[in-house]
Amino acid sequence: MSATAAPLVRSFAPQFRADARVLVLGSMPGEASLAAAQYYAHPRNAFWPIMGALFGAGPELPYARRLERLAAAGVALWDVIGRCERAGSLDSAIAPDSIEANDFAGLFAACPGIGHVFFNGTAAETAFRRHVCGRIALPALQFTRLPSTSPAHAAHGLEAKLAAWQVVTDAAESAPDANARPAPARTLASAATRSVIPATQAA
């Protein structure tokens, strides 16, 4: 990293159980999350209030207990970007040439039951398509972009975000509980953007 480059930041290890059925992806943890060593630690981020409404994993619980409840519901957490140069917390401040994606080949091998990936906002989806799709062989997965829970994205209020994020519960509850990866034929009704990338196809 050069003397004039932005600070180098690294994301967290993934949170998952081998029987995970859905994966929620952010872009890169913000400064508040990195300082706390916790996913979505900013007090105005809507992620944990939404997880409380959907899975009983709300911010009133200790962080470890929230992660346990998500894992028990079949929900895995990670970020698309493994490391990058960024000044501050905004995705727009990430130096594009510095982005290194996380090891998704390893994650999908460890969690063969994941059939649906949910992006927490546009930045996460864009990073995945640019830095993961076409670089590794992907299994058959369904993808949905959801409204960002970040306080920097205030176009949607908490109620609207919660309504959109309900599809995560639907996917976690309806996914087959098996070692084989589910087929991505089912379409979820939501206000979010949906797509399917067949196995090994570059997006």
N, C-alpha and C positions, 0 to 999 in steps of 0.2 A: 504494500500500500504506500503510495507516494505521500510526501509531506503535506500536499494540498488536498488529499483525498478525504472523503467523509469517513467517519469511524466505521470500522468493520463490526457488524453485528451477526449473531448466530441465533438460530431458532432452537426450540426445545426438542427433547426426545419425544417421539410419538407416545400417546396414551391410548392403549388398546388392550383387548384380550383377543386370543386367537379365534374366538367365536364371533368377532365383530361382524355386523351385517351392513352398517353404513359408516361412511367416513366424512367428517366435517373438516374442511380445509380453510385456513386463513392464508394470508400472504406471508407476513413476517410479524412477530410480536412487536408491539409498540414499546416505548421507553418505560411506561408504568409496569407493563407485564414483565419486561426484562429485569427491572429492578426488584420486582416481587418474586421472580422466578415462577410465575403462574400464568397460565393461559387467561387472556381477557381480564386482566387485573384492573384496568382503568375503572374507577367507580361509576362512570357514566356510560360504560359500554353495556349494551342491552343483552349480551350473550347469556350471562348467568341468570338474570331474571327470566329470560325466555326458556332456558333449560329447567328452571324451577317450575314453570307452568307446564312444560311438556313431560318432564321426567322426574320431578321432585328433587332436582339438583340445583336449588336456588342459592343465592349468595349468603343466605343466613346460615348455611351449613359450612363446616370446615372444608377447606379446599380439597383435602384428600377424600373426604366423604362424597363431595360432588363428583370427583373423578370416578369413584367406585360406582356411583349410581348410573352414570353414563355408560360405563363399561358393562354393567349388569343389563342395561337396556340394549346392548349391541352397538353402541355408538363409540367410534374411535375419533380421536382428535389429533390433528397435526397442522403444519403449515407447508405451503408449497416450497418456499425458499429456505434453503438450509443456511446460507450465509450471503451477505451482501454488504455493500457500503451504503450507509444512509445517515444523513444528518437529521436528527429529530425523529418523529414518529410517523410522518405521513408517507403513504406509499409513493406519492409523487416525488419524494425526495430520494428514492432509491436510485443509485447509479445503475442504469440498465446493463452495462458491460460487466458489472461486478457480480451479477446474480449466479448463484450455484443452487440447483434444485436439490431437494432431499432425495433419499434413496427409496423411490416408490416401488421399484422392482422387488426390493427386499420386503417392504411392507405388505404388498399384495401377496407375496409368497407366504408370509407369516400369517396372513388373514385371508384364506381362500374363500371365505363366505361373504366378503364385501361385494355387493352388487350395485351399490348406489353411492355416488360421491356428491356431496353438497359443498358448493363454494360459498364462503362467507364474504360476499361482495364481488364486484367486477375485477378488482385487482388480483384476487386469488385465482379466478378463472383464467384471466389473461396470462398470468405467470405460468399456470399449468400447461396451457396450450402452447406457449412459446418455448418452455424449457423442459417439458416432460413428454408431451405428445410428439411422436416422431423420433424420439431419442431412445425410447425403450419399447419393448413389445408389451402392449397393454392387453389385459384380459377384457372380456366383454363387460362393459360397465355402463351404467346410466348416470348422466351428469345433470345437475340442476344448480343454477346460480340463484342464490337467495339475496335479499336486501342485506347490506352490510349492517352489522350490529354496532359498528364504531360510532362514537359520538360525533365524529367528523361528518357523518352522513345523516343529516337530520331531515331529509326530504320525507321520510316515512317515520311516523310516530311509533311508539312501542306497540300499540294495539295492531297497527298495520303489519309491523314486522312479525309479531307473534302469529298473526293469521297466515302469513306466507311461510313461516318456519314450521307450521303444523305438518307439512309434508315429511319432515324428518321422522316424526313419530309414526306416520303412516307407513313409511318405508321400513323402519326398524321392526314394526309389528308384523308386516306382511311378508318380509323376506323369508325364504325357506331356511329352516334351521338345519343346515346340512353342510358337509365339507365341500360339496361341489358348488361352483360359482353359479348363481342364478342367472337365467336368461333375462335380457333386458327388454322383454316385450311389453311389460306393463307400463302404462302411461299414467302419471300422477296428475291430478287436476290441481293446478295452483296458478298463482300470478307470476311465478318465476319462469326463467328461461330454461328449457329442457333440451337435451340432446343425447344421442347414443353413439358411442364409439365402439364398433365391433372389435373383437380380439385382433391384435397385432396391426390394426389399421392406423396409419398416421393421420392426425387431424390437421 
